[in-house]
Amino acid sequence: MKFLFVYLSLFTFSFANIVDMFIKDCENGNAKICTDLGHSYEYGRLVRMLPSDYYENFTKLKCEQNSAIDCIAYADLYEKTDKANIRKKALDIFINECDNGDINACDNAAKLYYHHEFLFNKKLENSEKIGLEFYMKEKSLYEKECEKDDAYSCMKVYELCNLILKTDGQIYLSKAHQIYEKECESGNTKSCIERLKHEEDNGITTKIFGILKDSCNNGDLDSCDLQQYEISSYFTKTISENDKNEIIKNYLNLSFNACENKNALACLRLGKAYINGEFLTKDIEKAKDFFIKSMTLYAKECENENRDSCKTFDLYYNNKASIPVFDFEIPIKKDENLSRKYFLKGCEMNKNAYCHDTHLR
């Protein structure tokens, strides 16, 4: 069943703020961004390479400030000649952070040792053994959090036991289930959804669905998102068509409201719904509008140094996510003078092809 909604244009705001973030990066010495801006003002649209070039500079600067996770991203995505040394820097940081009790750092150090030969282009004796030691540290830290009734930590211990350490972790899985069920009954919808991801239990599943349905009716967007809990085969087999339609209608209403209130993910989901004809009548133009708004919002969050938003902006604006008919672009006002200005600025910083291009004549 498709739902029809009154559609109002979402774009009563200016795109100038997006351009400002790139101008700032150009002024700070990023020649690639300057050249991209030259093209953008030439064509009257934000060229697709801008988010990628921005994220490259973001990860590079953060790596220089000793953010290990950004060093890994920079090495994996952008660095051409010195990947091993950058990963070595990240590994050293992870080891230090793990020693200071950072669970994620222990996990990342373990992975780097486990795949040492591939990532560093040289063999390290006992690398898997060292990696296993870091996994054991990670397990110990998660066990302490699990003892405090943190369900996520209990699940992580179970996964480490089952997938890495090859030991019996069933007790941790059972404890995670119990905590998720208790939190779900107390109204924590995220715990309800997490519980549905695991072992099927008809009684529990029915109970959880009832809680999610009530929460959805009361305006909680996550509780209405069918994709969050269609992973339960019991749910997909037993839900009535009326219940499903009610959830979808609430989900769409809440998504439209959330998008209007500048929720980037809600706008992105609506764009996908329109492009795929999922729940809504397929409409390419409406899809483009919602994609543009979502990218604009993600760009703003990226400017505020939200790493995940930078990644999402790059992923979707360059269509690395391979969404069909994904030919939208964010419009900006054409300006020959600004175009030439930024081509010249990029040329001054980096003697590239544009120094002799017709753009500068």
Buried (B, 14 or more C-beta within 10 A) or exposed (E): EEBEBEBEEBEEEEBEEBBEBBBEBBEEEBBBBBBBBBBBBBBEBBBBBBBBBBBBBBBBBBBEEBBBBBBBBBBEEBBEEEBBEBBBBBBBBBBBBBEEEBBBBBBBBBBBBBEBEEBBEEEEEEBBEBBBBBBBBBBEBBBEBBEEBBBBBBBBBBBBBBEBBEEEBEEBBEBBBBBBBBBBEEEBBBBBBBBBEBEEBEEBBEBBBEBBBEBBEEEBBBBBBBEBBEEBEBBEEEBEEEEBEBBBBBBBBBBBEBBEEBBBBBBBBBBBBBBEEBBBEBBBEBBBBBBBBBBBBBBBBBBEEBBEBBBBBBBBBBBEEEBEEBEBBBBBEEBEEBBBBBBBBBBEBBEBEBBEEEBEE
